[in-house]
């Protein structure tokens, strides 16, 4: 799947959430988000013929916390979802770092070919980034109105993630391993 299609599939549910929230409030926005993210995961699976791990985890959290939001009519649950997802990702990466395991290599190893030091550094940086996102989410939902939090979720988290990813380019280039040439068949 090309990068634009992947971005549309990942950003589509957020756009639907933002629009529904602005038109009908957080409860409708949450319901629309739940439906849209389920459709996005299904489309992603259909296009790639594999279960995309990160979107599935995110969708699971949206369905769980969105369901609690709607069932209990309390927007607290959808607001803490980004905090908990980011804390989960940060914890997984920090624990993997301590255990000398590389989760990112398993997730991105088909896209990037880095040295072990590069994978460790990249994983450690992402762990800290996810922790920062969790703290930012807590600060925003606790100190600002719901609509401001929705704007932060839609227009803050994604751009921050893209910006952070772009800033990892020097590390990736520094630790990129040369591709091994493909072996040719037996000489005739």
PyMOL CGO cylinders between C-alpha atoms (Angstrom):
from pymol import cmd
from pymol.cgo import CYLINDER

trace = [
    CYLINDER, 0.00, 0.00, 0.00, 1.40, 3.40, -0.85, 0.3, 1, 1, 1, 1, 1, 1,
    CYLINDER, 1.40, 3.40, -0.85, 2.07, 5.98, 1.86, 0.3, 1, 1, 1, 1, 1, 1,
    CYLINDER, 2.07, 5.98, 1.86, -0.79, 8.28, 0.82, 0.3, 1, 1, 1, 1, 1, 1,
    CYLINDER, -0.79, 8.28, 0.82, -3.36, 5.48, 1.06, 0.3, 1, 1, 1, 1, 1, 1,
    CYLINDER, -3.36, 5.48, 1.06, -1.94, 4.46, 4.44, 0.3, 1, 1, 1, 1, 1, 1,
    CYLINDER, -1.94, 4.46, 4.44, -2.13, 8.06, 5.71, 0.3, 1, 1, 1, 1, 1, 1,
    CYLINDER, -2.13, 8.06, 5.71, -5.72, 8.38, 4.46, 0.3, 1, 1, 1, 1, 1, 1,
    CYLINDER, -5.72, 8.38, 4.46, -6.71, 5.15, 6.20, 0.3, 1, 1, 1, 1, 1, 1,
    CYLINDER, -6.71, 5.15, 6.20, -5.07, 6.27, 9.45, 0.3, 1, 1, 1, 1, 1, 1,
    CYLINDER, -5.07, 6.27, 9.45, -6.24, 9.90, 9.33, 0.3, 1, 1, 1, 1, 1, 1,
    CYLINDER, -6.24, 9.90, 9.33, -9.74, 9.20, 7.99, 0.3, 1, 1, 1, 1, 1, 1,
    CYLINDER, -9.74, 9.20, 7.99, -11.22, 8.08, 11.31, 0.3, 1, 1, 1, 1, 1, 1,
    CYLINDER, -11.22, 8.08, 11.31, -9.72, 11.13, 13.04, 0.3, 1, 1, 1, 1, 1, 1,
    CYLINDER, -9.72, 11.13, 13.04, -11.24, 13.42, 10.41, 0.3, 1, 1, 1, 1, 1, 1,
    CYLINDER, -11.24, 13.42, 10.41, -14.62, 11.72, 10.84, 0.3, 1, 1, 1, 1, 1, 1,
    CYLINDER, -14.62, 11.72, 10.84, -14.31, 12.11, 14.62, 0.3, 1, 1, 1, 1, 1, 1,
    CYLINDER, -14.31, 12.11, 14.62, -13.46, 15.80, 14.29, 0.3, 1, 1, 1, 1, 1, 1,
    CYLINDER, -13.46, 15.80, 14.29, -16.32, 16.55, 11.88, 0.3, 1, 1, 1, 1, 1, 1,
    CYLINDER, -16.32, 16.55, 11.88, -18.92, 14.57, 13.85, 0.3, 1, 1, 1, 1, 1, 1,
    CYLINDER, -18.92, 14.57, 13.85, -17.80, 16.18, 17.13, 0.3, 1, 1, 1, 1, 1, 1,
    CYLINDER, -17.80, 16.18, 17.13, -18.00, 19.68, 15.64, 0.3, 1, 1, 1, 1, 1, 1,
    CYLINDER, -18.00, 19.68, 15.64, -21.49, 19.00, 14.21, 0.3, 1, 1, 1, 1, 1, 1,
    CYLINDER, -21.49, 19.00, 14.21, -23.11, 16.91, 16.95, 0.3, 1, 1, 1, 1, 1, 1,
    CYLINDER, -23.11, 16.91, 16.95, -20.86, 16.72, 20.03, 0.3, 1, 1, 1, 1, 1, 1,
    CYLINDER, -20.86, 16.72, 20.03, -18.47, 14.30, 21.64, 0.3, 1, 1, 1, 1, 1, 1,
    CYLINDER, -18.47, 14.30, 21.64, -20.88, 11.36, 22.00, 0.3, 1, 1, 1, 1, 1, 1,
    CYLINDER, -20.88, 11.36, 22.00, -21.76, 11.34, 18.30, 0.3, 1, 1, 1, 1, 1, 1,
    CYLINDER, -21.76, 11.34, 18.30, -18.13, 11.99, 17.45, 0.3, 1, 1, 1, 1, 1, 1,
    CYLINDER, -18.13, 11.99, 17.45, -17.10, 8.99, 19.54, 0.3, 1, 1, 1, 1, 1, 1,
    CYLINDER, -17.10, 8.99, 19.54, -19.68, 6.72, 17.87, 0.3, 1, 1, 1, 1, 1, 1,
    CYLINDER, -19.68, 6.72, 17.87, -18.57, 7.85, 14.41, 0.3, 1, 1, 1, 1, 1, 1,
    CYLINDER, -18.57, 7.85, 14.41, -14.91, 7.35, 15.41, 0.3, 1, 1, 1, 1, 1, 1,
    CYLINDER, -14.91, 7.35, 15.41, -15.65, 3.77, 16.49, 0.3, 1, 1, 1, 1, 1, 1,
    CYLINDER, -15.65, 3.77, 16.49, -17.34, 2.93, 13.19, 0.3, 1, 1, 1, 1, 1, 1,
    CYLINDER, -17.34, 2.93, 13.19, -14.72, 4.73, 11.08, 0.3, 1, 1, 1, 1, 1, 1,
    CYLINDER, -14.72, 4.73, 11.08, -11.73, 3.06, 12.77, 0.3, 1, 1, 1, 1, 1, 1,
    CYLINDER, -11.73, 3.06, 12.77, -13.34, -0.37, 12.37, 0.3, 1, 1, 1, 1, 1, 1,
    CYLINDER, -13.34, -0.37, 12.37, -13.82, 0.31, 8.66, 0.3, 1, 1, 1, 1, 1, 1,
    CYLINDER, -13.82, 0.31, 8.66, -10.23, 1.64, 8.36, 0.3, 1, 1, 1, 1, 1, 1,
    CYLINDER, -10.23, 1.64, 8.36, -8.75, -1.53, 9.90, 0.3, 1, 1, 1, 1, 1, 1,
    CYLINDER, -8.75, -1.53, 9.90, -10.90, -3.70, 7.62, 0.3, 1, 1, 1, 1, 1, 1,
    CYLINDER, -10.90, -3.70, 7.62, -9.83, -1.71, 4.53, 0.3, 1, 1, 1, 1, 1, 1,
    CYLINDER, -9.83, -1.71, 4.53, -6.20, -1.89, 5.62, 0.3, 1, 1, 1, 1, 1, 1,
    CYLINDER, -6.20, -1.89, 5.62, -6.45, -5.65, 6.08, 0.3, 1, 1, 1, 1, 1, 1,
    CYLINDER, -6.45, -5.65, 6.08, -8.15, -6.06, 2.71, 0.3, 1, 1, 1, 1, 1, 1,
    CYLINDER, -8.15, -6.06, 2.71, -5.48, -4.02, 0.92, 0.3, 1, 1, 1, 1, 1, 1,
    CYLINDER, -5.48, -4.02, 0.92, -2.45, -5.56, 2.64, 0.3, 1, 1, 1, 1, 1, 1,
    CYLINDER, -2.45, -5.56, 2.64, -3.74, -9.05, 3.47, 0.3, 1, 1, 1, 1, 1, 1,
    CYLINDER, -3.74, -9.05, 3.47, -2.24, -8.85, 6.94, 0.3, 1, 1, 1, 1, 1, 1,
    CYLINDER, -2.24, -8.85, 6.94, -3.33, -7.56, 10.30, 0.3, 1, 1, 1, 1, 1, 1,
    CYLINDER, -3.33, -7.56, 10.30, -1.68, -4.17, 10.90, 0.3, 1, 1, 1, 1, 1, 1,
    CYLINDER, -1.68, -4.17, 10.90, -0.55, -4.33, 14.56, 0.3, 1, 1, 1, 1, 1, 1,
    CYLINDER, -0.55, -4.33, 14.56, -0.48, -0.65, 15.56, 0.3, 1, 1, 1, 1, 1, 1,
    CYLINDER, -0.48, -0.65, 15.56, -3.83, 0.27, 13.96, 0.3, 1, 1, 1, 1, 1, 1,
    CYLINDER, -3.83, 0.27, 13.96, -5.47, -2.83, 15.45, 0.3, 1, 1, 1, 1, 1, 1,
    CYLINDER, -5.47, -2.83, 15.45, -4.22, -1.95, 18.94, 0.3, 1, 1, 1, 1, 1, 1,
    CYLINDER, -4.22, -1.95, 18.94, -5.41, 1.62, 18.46, 0.3, 1, 1, 1, 1, 1, 1,
    CYLINDER, -5.41, 1.62, 18.46, -8.78, 0.40, 17.18, 0.3, 1, 1, 1, 1, 1, 1,
    CYLINDER, -8.78, 0.40, 17.18, -9.13, -1.94, 20.15, 0.3, 1, 1, 1, 1, 1, 1,
    CYLINDER, -9.13, -1.94, 20.15, -8.58, 0.96, 22.53, 0.3, 1, 1, 1, 1, 1, 1,
    CYLINDER, -8.58, 0.96, 22.53, -11.02, 3.17, 20.58, 0.3, 1, 1, 1, 1, 1, 1,
    CYLINDER, -11.02, 3.17, 20.58, -13.69, 0.47, 20.71, 0.3, 1, 1, 1, 1, 1, 1,
    CYLINDER, -13.69, 0.47, 20.71, -13.11, -0.21, 24.42, 0.3, 1, 1, 1, 1, 1, 1,
    CYLINDER, -13.11, -0.21, 24.42, -12.90, 3.39, 25.61, 0.3, 1, 1, 1, 1, 1, 1,
    CYLINDER, -12.90, 3.39, 25.61, -15.40, 4.66, 23.06, 0.3, 1, 1, 1, 1, 1, 1,
    CYLINDER, -15.40, 4.66, 23.06, -17.81, 1.95, 24.19, 0.3, 1, 1, 1, 1, 1, 1,
    CYLINDER, -17.81, 1.95, 24.19, -17.33, 2.98, 27.82, 0.3, 1, 1, 1, 1, 1, 1,
    CYLINDER, -17.33, 2.98, 27.82, -17.84, 6.62, 26.84, 0.3, 1, 1, 1, 1, 1, 1,
    CYLINDER, -17.84, 6.62, 26.84, -21.14, 5.87, 25.14, 0.3, 1, 1, 1, 1, 1, 1,
    CYLINDER, -21.14, 5.87, 25.14, -22.38, 3.32, 27.66, 0.3, 1, 1, 1, 1, 1, 1,
    CYLINDER, -22.38, 3.32, 27.66, -21.64, 5.49, 30.71, 0.3, 1, 1, 1, 1, 1, 1,
    CYLINDER, -21.64, 5.49, 30.71, -22.26, 8.80, 28.89, 0.3, 1, 1, 1, 1, 1, 1,
    CYLINDER, -22.26, 8.80, 28.89, -18.91, 10.08, 30.22, 0.3, 1, 1, 1, 1, 1, 1,
    CYLINDER, -18.91, 10.08, 30.22, -16.36, 11.58, 27.83, 0.3, 1, 1, 1, 1, 1, 1,
    CYLINDER, -16.36, 11.58, 27.83, -13.54, 10.93, 30.31, 0.3, 1, 1, 1, 1, 1, 1,
    CYLINDER, -13.54, 10.93, 30.31, -12.96, 7.51, 28.76, 0.3, 1, 1, 1, 1, 1, 1,
    CYLINDER, -12.96, 7.51, 28.76, -12.39, 8.70, 25.20, 0.3, 1, 1, 1, 1, 1, 1,
    CYLINDER, -12.39, 8.70, 25.20, -10.18, 11.51, 26.54, 0.3, 1, 1, 1, 1, 1, 1,
    CYLINDER, -10.18, 11.51, 26.54, -7.86, 9.17, 28.47, 0.3, 1, 1, 1, 1, 1, 1,
    CYLINDER, -7.86, 9.17, 28.47, -7.59, 6.70, 25.58, 0.3, 1, 1, 1, 1, 1, 1,
    CYLINDER, -7.59, 6.70, 25.58, -4.62, 8.50, 23.93, 0.3, 1, 1, 1, 1, 1, 1,
    CYLINDER, -4.62, 8.50, 23.93, -2.86, 8.67, 27.29, 0.3, 1, 1, 1, 1, 1, 1,
    CYLINDER, -2.86, 8.67, 27.29, -3.23, 4.95, 27.88, 0.3, 1, 1, 1, 1, 1, 1,
    CYLINDER, -3.23, 4.95, 27.88, -2.31, 3.94, 24.33, 0.3, 1, 1, 1, 1, 1, 1,
    CYLINDER, -2.31, 3.94, 24.33, 0.81, 6.11, 24.40, 0.3, 1, 1, 1, 1, 1, 1,
    CYLINDER, 0.81, 6.11, 24.40, 1.76, 4.83, 27.85, 0.3, 1, 1, 1, 1, 1, 1,
    CYLINDER, 1.76, 4.83, 27.85, 1.33, 1.25, 26.62, 0.3, 1, 1, 1, 1, 1, 1,
    CYLINDER, 1.33, 1.25, 26.62, 3.58, 1.89, 23.62, 0.3, 1, 1, 1, 1, 1, 1,
    CYLINDER, 3.58, 1.89, 23.62, 6.15, 3.70, 25.80, 0.3, 1, 1, 1, 1, 1, 1,
    CYLINDER, 6.15, 3.70, 25.80, 6.18, 0.88, 28.36, 0.3, 1, 1, 1, 1, 1, 1,
    CYLINDER, 6.18, 0.88, 28.36, 6.55, -1.80, 25.70, 0.3, 1, 1, 1, 1, 1, 1,
    CYLINDER, 6.55, -1.80, 25.70, 9.50, 0.06, 24.15, 0.3, 1, 1, 1, 1, 1, 1,
    CYLINDER, 9.50, 0.06, 24.15, 11.17, 0.85, 27.51, 0.3, 1, 1, 1, 1, 1, 1,
    CYLINDER, 11.17, 0.85, 27.51, 10.83, -2.75, 28.71, 0.3, 1, 1, 1, 1, 1, 1,
    CYLINDER, 10.83, -2.75, 28.71, 12.07, -4.05, 25.35, 0.3, 1, 1, 1, 1, 1, 1,
    CYLINDER, 12.07, -4.05, 25.35, 15.05, -1.69, 25.67, 0.3, 1, 1, 1, 1, 1, 1,
    CYLINDER, 15.05, -1.69, 25.67, 15.86, -3.01, 29.15, 0.3, 1, 1, 1, 1, 1, 1,
    CYLINDER, 15.86, -3.01, 29.15, 15.55, -6.61, 27.95, 0.3, 1, 1, 1, 1, 1, 1,
    CYLINDER, 15.55, -6.61, 27.95, 17.69, -5.90, 24.86, 0.3, 1, 1, 1, 1, 1, 1,
    CYLINDER, 17.69, -5.90, 24.86, 14.79, -6.83, 22.57, 0.3, 1, 1, 1, 1, 1, 1,
    CYLINDER, 14.79, -6.83, 22.57, 13.85, -4.76, 19.61, 0.3, 1, 1, 1, 1, 1, 1,
    CYLINDER, 13.85, -4.76, 19.61, 10.15, -4.35, 19.01, 0.3, 1, 1, 1, 1, 1, 1,
    CYLINDER, 10.15, -4.35, 19.01, 10.60, -1.66, 16.35, 0.3, 1, 1, 1, 1, 1, 1,
    CYLINDER, 10.60, -1.66, 16.35, 12.83, -3.95, 14.31, 0.3, 1, 1, 1, 1, 1, 1,
    CYLINDER, 12.83, -3.95, 14.31, 10.04, -6.52, 14.26, 0.3, 1, 1, 1, 1, 1, 1,
    CYLINDER, 10.04, -6.52, 14.26, 7.50, -3.88, 13.23, 0.3, 1, 1, 1, 1, 1, 1,
    CYLINDER, 7.50, -3.88, 13.23, 9.64, -1.94, 10.74, 0.3, 1, 1, 1, 1, 1, 1,
    CYLINDER, 9.64, -1.94, 10.74, 12.33, -4.42, 9.75, 0.3, 1, 1, 1, 1, 1, 1,
    CYLINDER, 12.33, -4.42, 9.75, 10.85, -4.86, 6.29, 0.3, 1, 1, 1, 1, 1, 1,
    CYLINDER, 10.85, -4.86, 6.29, 10.99, -1.10, 5.69, 0.3, 1, 1, 1, 1, 1, 1,
    CYLINDER, 10.99, -1.10, 5.69, 14.26, -0.14, 7.39, 0.3, 1, 1, 1, 1, 1, 1,
    CYLINDER, 14.26, -0.14, 7.39, 17.59, -1.94, 7.55, 0.3, 1, 1, 1, 1, 1, 1,
    CYLINDER, 17.59, -1.94, 7.55, 19.43, -0.47, 10.53, 0.3, 1, 1, 1, 1, 1, 1,
    CYLINDER, 19.43, -0.47, 10.53, 22.33, -1.53, 12.71, 0.3, 1, 1, 1, 1, 1, 1,
    CYLINDER, 22.33, -1.53, 12.71, 21.44, -2.91, 16.14, 0.3, 1, 1, 1, 1, 1, 1,
    CYLINDER, 21.44, -2.91, 16.14, 22.60, 0.37, 17.72, 0.3, 1, 1, 1, 1, 1, 1,
    CYLINDER, 22.60, 0.37, 17.72, 20.33, 2.26, 15.32, 0.3, 1, 1, 1, 1, 1, 1,
    CYLINDER, 20.33, 2.26, 15.32, 17.32, 0.12, 16.25, 0.3, 1, 1, 1, 1, 1, 1,
    CYLINDER, 17.32, 0.12, 16.25, 18.06, 0.57, 19.98, 0.3, 1, 1, 1, 1, 1, 1,
    CYLINDER, 18.06, 0.57, 19.98, 18.39, 4.34, 19.65, 0.3, 1, 1, 1, 1, 1, 1,
    CYLINDER, 18.39, 4.34, 19.65, 15.26, 4.63, 17.52, 0.3, 1, 1, 1, 1, 1, 1,
    CYLINDER, 15.26, 4.63, 17.52, 13.23, 2.49, 19.94, 0.3, 1, 1, 1, 1, 1, 1,
    CYLINDER, 13.23, 2.49, 19.94, 14.44, 4.49, 22.94, 0.3, 1, 1, 1, 1, 1, 1,
    CYLINDER, 14.44, 4.49, 22.94, 13.56, 7.79, 21.23, 0.3, 1, 1, 1, 1, 1, 1,
    CYLINDER, 13.56, 7.79, 21.23, 10.08, 6.56, 20.34, 0.3, 1, 1, 1, 1, 1, 1,
    CYLINDER, 10.08, 6.56, 20.34, 9.54, 5.37, 23.90, 0.3, 1, 1, 1, 1, 1, 1,
    CYLINDER, 9.54, 5.37, 23.90, 10.26, 8.87, 25.19, 0.3, 1, 1, 1, 1, 1, 1,
    CYLINDER, 10.26, 8.87, 25.19, 8.11, 10.42, 22.47, 0.3, 1, 1, 1, 1, 1, 1,
    CYLINDER, 8.11, 10.42, 22.47, 5.12, 8.26, 23.42, 0.3, 1, 1, 1, 1, 1, 1,
    CYLINDER, 5.12, 8.26, 23.42, 5.62, 9.25, 27.05, 0.3, 1, 1, 1, 1, 1, 1,
    CYLINDER, 5.62, 9.25, 27.05, 5.63, 12.94, 26.08, 0.3, 1, 1, 1, 1, 1, 1,
    CYLINDER, 5.63, 12.94, 26.08, 2.42, 12.46, 24.05, 0.3, 1, 1, 1, 1, 1, 1,
    CYLINDER, 2.42, 12.46, 24.05, 0.75, 10.83, 27.06, 0.3, 1, 1, 1, 1, 1, 1,
    CYLINDER, 0.75, 10.83, 27.06, 1.70, 13.76, 29.30, 0.3, 1, 1, 1, 1, 1, 1,
    CYLINDER, 1.70, 13.76, 29.30, 0.56, 16.31, 26.69, 0.3, 1, 1, 1, 1, 1, 1,
    CYLINDER, 0.56, 16.31, 26.69, -2.79, 14.56, 26.32, 0.3, 1, 1, 1, 1, 1, 1,
    CYLINDER, -2.79, 14.56, 26.32, -3.29, 14.65, 30.09, 0.3, 1, 1, 1, 1, 1, 1,
    CYLINDER, -3.29, 14.65, 30.09, -2.43, 18.35, 30.24, 0.3, 1, 1, 1, 1, 1, 1,
    CYLINDER, -2.43, 18.35, 30.24, -4.81, 19.24, 27.42, 0.3, 1, 1, 1, 1, 1, 1,
    CYLINDER, -4.81, 19.24, 27.42, -7.90, 17.25, 28.44, 0.3, 1, 1, 1, 1, 1, 1,
    CYLINDER, -7.90, 17.25, 28.44, -7.58, 18.27, 32.10, 0.3, 1, 1, 1, 1, 1, 1,
    CYLINDER, -7.58, 18.27, 32.10, -7.09, 22.00, 31.45, 0.3, 1, 1, 1, 1, 1, 1,
    CYLINDER, -7.09, 22.00, 31.45, -9.12, 22.83, 28.34, 0.3, 1, 1, 1, 1, 1, 1,
    CYLINDER, -9.12, 22.83, 28.34, -12.67, 22.38, 27.03, 0.3, 1, 1, 1, 1, 1, 1,
    CYLINDER, -12.67, 22.38, 27.03, -13.59, 19.22, 25.14, 0.3, 1, 1, 1, 1, 1, 1,
    CYLINDER, -13.59, 19.22, 25.14, -13.50, 20.92, 21.74, 0.3, 1, 1, 1, 1, 1, 1,
    CYLINDER, -13.50, 20.92, 21.74, -9.94, 22.11, 22.40, 0.3, 1, 1, 1, 1, 1, 1,
    CYLINDER, -9.94, 22.11, 22.40, -8.97, 18.56, 23.35, 0.3, 1, 1, 1, 1, 1, 1,
    CYLINDER, -8.97, 18.56, 23.35, -10.53, 17.24, 20.11, 0.3, 1, 1, 1, 1, 1, 1,
    CYLINDER, -10.53, 17.24, 20.11, -8.57, 19.82, 18.13, 0.3, 1, 1, 1, 1, 1, 1,
    CYLINDER, -8.57, 19.82, 18.13, -5.38, 18.75, 19.92, 0.3, 1, 1, 1, 1, 1, 1,
    CYLINDER, -5.38, 18.75, 19.92, -6.12, 15.07, 19.25, 0.3, 1, 1, 1, 1, 1, 1,
    CYLINDER, -6.12, 15.07, 19.25, -6.76, 15.66, 15.55, 0.3, 1, 1, 1, 1, 1, 1,
    CYLINDER, -6.76, 15.66, 15.55, -4.43, 18.55, 14.72, 0.3, 1, 1, 1, 1, 1, 1,
    CYLINDER, -4.43, 18.55, 14.72, -1.78, 18.14, 17.41, 0.3, 1, 1, 1, 1, 1, 1,
    CYLINDER, -1.78, 18.14, 17.41, -0.92, 14.48, 17.90, 0.3, 1, 1, 1, 1, 1, 1,
    CYLINDER, -0.92, 14.48, 17.90, -0.67, 13.50, 14.22, 0.3, 1, 1, 1, 1, 1, 1,
    CYLINDER, -0.67, 13.50, 14.22, 1.47, 16.51, 13.17, 0.3, 1, 1, 1, 1, 1, 1,
    CYLINDER, 1.47, 16.51, 13.17, 3.69, 16.06, 16.24, 0.3, 1, 1, 1, 1, 1, 1,
    CYLINDER, 3.69, 16.06, 16.24, 4.15, 12.40, 15.31, 0.3, 1, 1, 1, 1, 1, 1,
    CYLINDER, 4.15, 12.40, 15.31, 4.98, 13.25, 11.68, 0.3, 1, 1, 1, 1, 1, 1,
    CYLINDER, 4.98, 13.25, 11.68, 7.40, 15.96, 12.82, 0.3, 1, 1, 1, 1, 1, 1,
    CYLINDER, 7.40, 15.96, 12.82, 9.07, 13.62, 15.30, 0.3, 1, 1, 1, 1, 1, 1,
    CYLINDER, 9.07, 13.62, 15.30, 9.36, 10.97, 12.59, 0.3, 1, 1, 1, 1, 1, 1,
    CYLINDER, 9.36, 10.97, 12.59, 11.01, 13.46, 10.24, 0.3, 1, 1, 1, 1, 1, 1,
    CYLINDER, 11.01, 13.46, 10.24, 13.53, 14.40, 12.94, 0.3, 1, 1, 1, 1, 1, 1,
    CYLINDER, 13.53, 14.40, 12.94, 14.57, 10.73, 13.11, 0.3, 1, 1, 1, 1, 1, 1,
    CYLINDER, 14.57, 10.73, 13.11, 15.90, 10.83, 9.54, 0.3, 1, 1, 1, 1, 1, 1,
    CYLINDER, 15.90, 10.83, 9.54, 19.51, 11.72, 10.55, 0.3, 1, 1, 1, 1, 1, 1,
    CYLINDER, 19.51, 11.72, 10.55, 19.62, 8.80, 13.01, 0.3, 1, 1, 1, 1, 1, 1,
    CYLINDER, 19.62, 8.80, 13.01, 18.15, 6.45, 10.41, 0.3, 1, 1, 1, 1, 1, 1,
    CYLINDER, 18.15, 6.45, 10.41, 20.61, 7.60, 7.73, 0.3, 1, 1, 1, 1, 1, 1,
    CYLINDER, 20.61, 7.60, 7.73, 23.55, 7.29, 10.12, 0.3, 1, 1, 1, 1, 1, 1,
    CYLINDER, 23.55, 7.29, 10.12, 22.65, 3.70, 11.04, 0.3, 1, 1, 1, 1, 1, 1,
    CYLINDER, 22.65, 3.70, 11.04, 21.28, 2.52, 7.69, 0.3, 1, 1, 1, 1, 1, 1,
    CYLINDER, 21.28, 2.52, 7.69, 22.99, -0.68, 6.56, 0.3, 1, 1, 1, 1, 1, 1,
    CYLINDER, 22.99, -0.68, 6.56, 23.76, -1.16, 2.88, 0.3, 1, 1, 1, 1, 1, 1,
    CYLINDER, 23.76, -1.16, 2.88, 21.41, -3.51, 1.08, 0.3, 1, 1, 1, 1, 1, 1,
    CYLINDER, 21.41, -3.51, 1.08, 22.90, -6.86, 0.27, 0.3, 1, 1, 1, 1, 1, 1,
    CYLINDER, 22.90, -6.86, 0.27, 23.02, -7.53, -3.47, 0.3, 1, 1, 1, 1, 1, 1,
    CYLINDER, 23.02, -7.53, -3.47, 20.60, -10.20, -4.68, 0.3, 1, 1, 1, 1, 1, 1,
    CYLINDER, 20.60, -10.20, -4.68, 22.30, -13.45, -5.55, 0.3, 1, 1, 1, 1, 1, 1,
    CYLINDER, 22.30, -13.45, -5.55, 22.18, -14.33, -9.18, 0.3, 1, 1, 1, 1, 1, 1,
    CYLINDER, 22.18, -14.33, -9.18, 21.46, -17.83, -10.40, 0.3, 1, 1, 1, 1, 1, 1,
    CYLINDER, 21.46, -17.83, -10.40, 24.16, -20.30, -11.47, 0.3, 1, 1, 1, 1, 1, 1,
    CYLINDER, 24.16, -20.30, -11.47, 26.37, -19.20, -14.34, 0.3, 1, 1, 1, 1, 1, 1,
    CYLINDER, 26.37, -19.20, -14.34, 25.52, -20.80, -17.67, 0.3, 1, 1, 1, 1, 1, 1,
]
cmd.load_cgo(trace, "trace")
